[in-house]
Amino acid sequence: DERRLPMSVPTLTTVHELRTHCELVRASGRSVGLVPTMGALHEGHLSLIRRARELADEVVVTIFVNPTQFGPNEDFERYPRSLEQDRGLAAEAGAHVVFAPAVETMYPPGEKTRVSVADLTRPLCGASRGPEHFTGVATIVTKLFSVVGPCVACFGRKDYQQLAVIQRLVRDLFLPVRIVPCSTVREEDGLAASSRNRYLDSSWRARAAAIPRALSLAHATFSSGERLAGNLRALVRAELEEQGLEIDYVELADPNELEVFEDAAQVPARVLLALAALAGGTRLIDNLVLGEEPAPIGSLRGALLTSGGAA
């Protein structure tokens, strides 16, 4: 099998190494798959790598904790870093090459250029973390696309707003990249897989399960015909607050343009429900496109039983 994995997965650290590698892959008539990550790999990342492996001959996984997407009071310094473990997990999932550059490599002295995407970056996480968060995301992803060149790139739907921003910049800048959205990977209780989940102690981990439970309750209510944005939003907020989670936002928005619906609005038959909440200081995000995706827990009955309510 000419697509089989090498016995060991090399780690590249310079722009020249990665660009040369990808050019050689394409010159041999083979395709490149790309999975950008900040490391601390979990099953969500591994599912992206496996999907890229299905779509491309050679898979590049990037591991880079990007400083420009962290605010001054966010967790850049303590963000989990586990390169050696990540290399092994990436290899097992199907990666051929890991790219793990230094900060100075991606942001050399004197660099000044930033990439911003208007409108999509203002609501949701942009409203709380600031639009500069997505400017940092858009900038580093554009840099990676520039280095890798023509490829297929896999991104998870858990980071729905990030995915929307990246899809827009690829379209607007005519980048030779095919973006493949991939379903959110969830743990047994429905909590979305996230590198930040490892911050949670057992108590907050149990409380965080209110997030997929709230999404499931909203899904069941929406499926029963509820369309008033305020009612759906209140249902989700109540479930989160009952478990002591600090709500950053709970919004219903257009799934394409991310325009938020006011409480009095009747939402359409397909609408994005997105939220961010703090569990013991750990910020977690999740979302569901109502009218398109299944509930995280599966049914209203399952959600109620999980939360101890009556079915």
Salt bridges, closest charged atoms under 4 A:
GLU43 OE2 - ARG50 NH2 2.03
GLU54 OE1 - ARG51 NH1 2.78
ASP57 OD1 - ARG3 NE 3.43
GLU58 OE2 - HIS21 NE2 2.86
GLU58 OE1 - ARG30 NH1 2.84
GLU74 OE1 - ARG129 NH2 2.68
ASP75 OD2 - ARG196 NE 2.97
GLU84 OE1 - ARG87 NH1 3.14
GLU111 OE1 - ARG114 NH1 2.68
ASP119 OD1 - ARG122 NH1 2.63
ASP159 OD1 - LYS158 NZ 3.66
ASP172 OD1 - ARG171 NE 3.61
GLU187 OE1 - ARG205 NH2 2.60
ASP189 OD2 - ARG205 NH1 2.78
GLU239 OE2 - ARG213 NE 2.78
GLU241 OE2 - ARG237 NH2 3.72
ASP248 OD2 - ARG283 NH2 3.09
GLU251 OE1 - ARG233 NH2 3.05
GLU257 OE2 - ARG168 NH2 3.40
ASP263 OD1 - ARG233 NH1 2.07
ASP286 OD2 - ARG186 NH1 2.82
GLU292 OE2 - ARG157 NH2 2.78
GLU292 OE1 - ARG270 NE 2.52
GLU293 OE2 - ARG157 NE 3.33
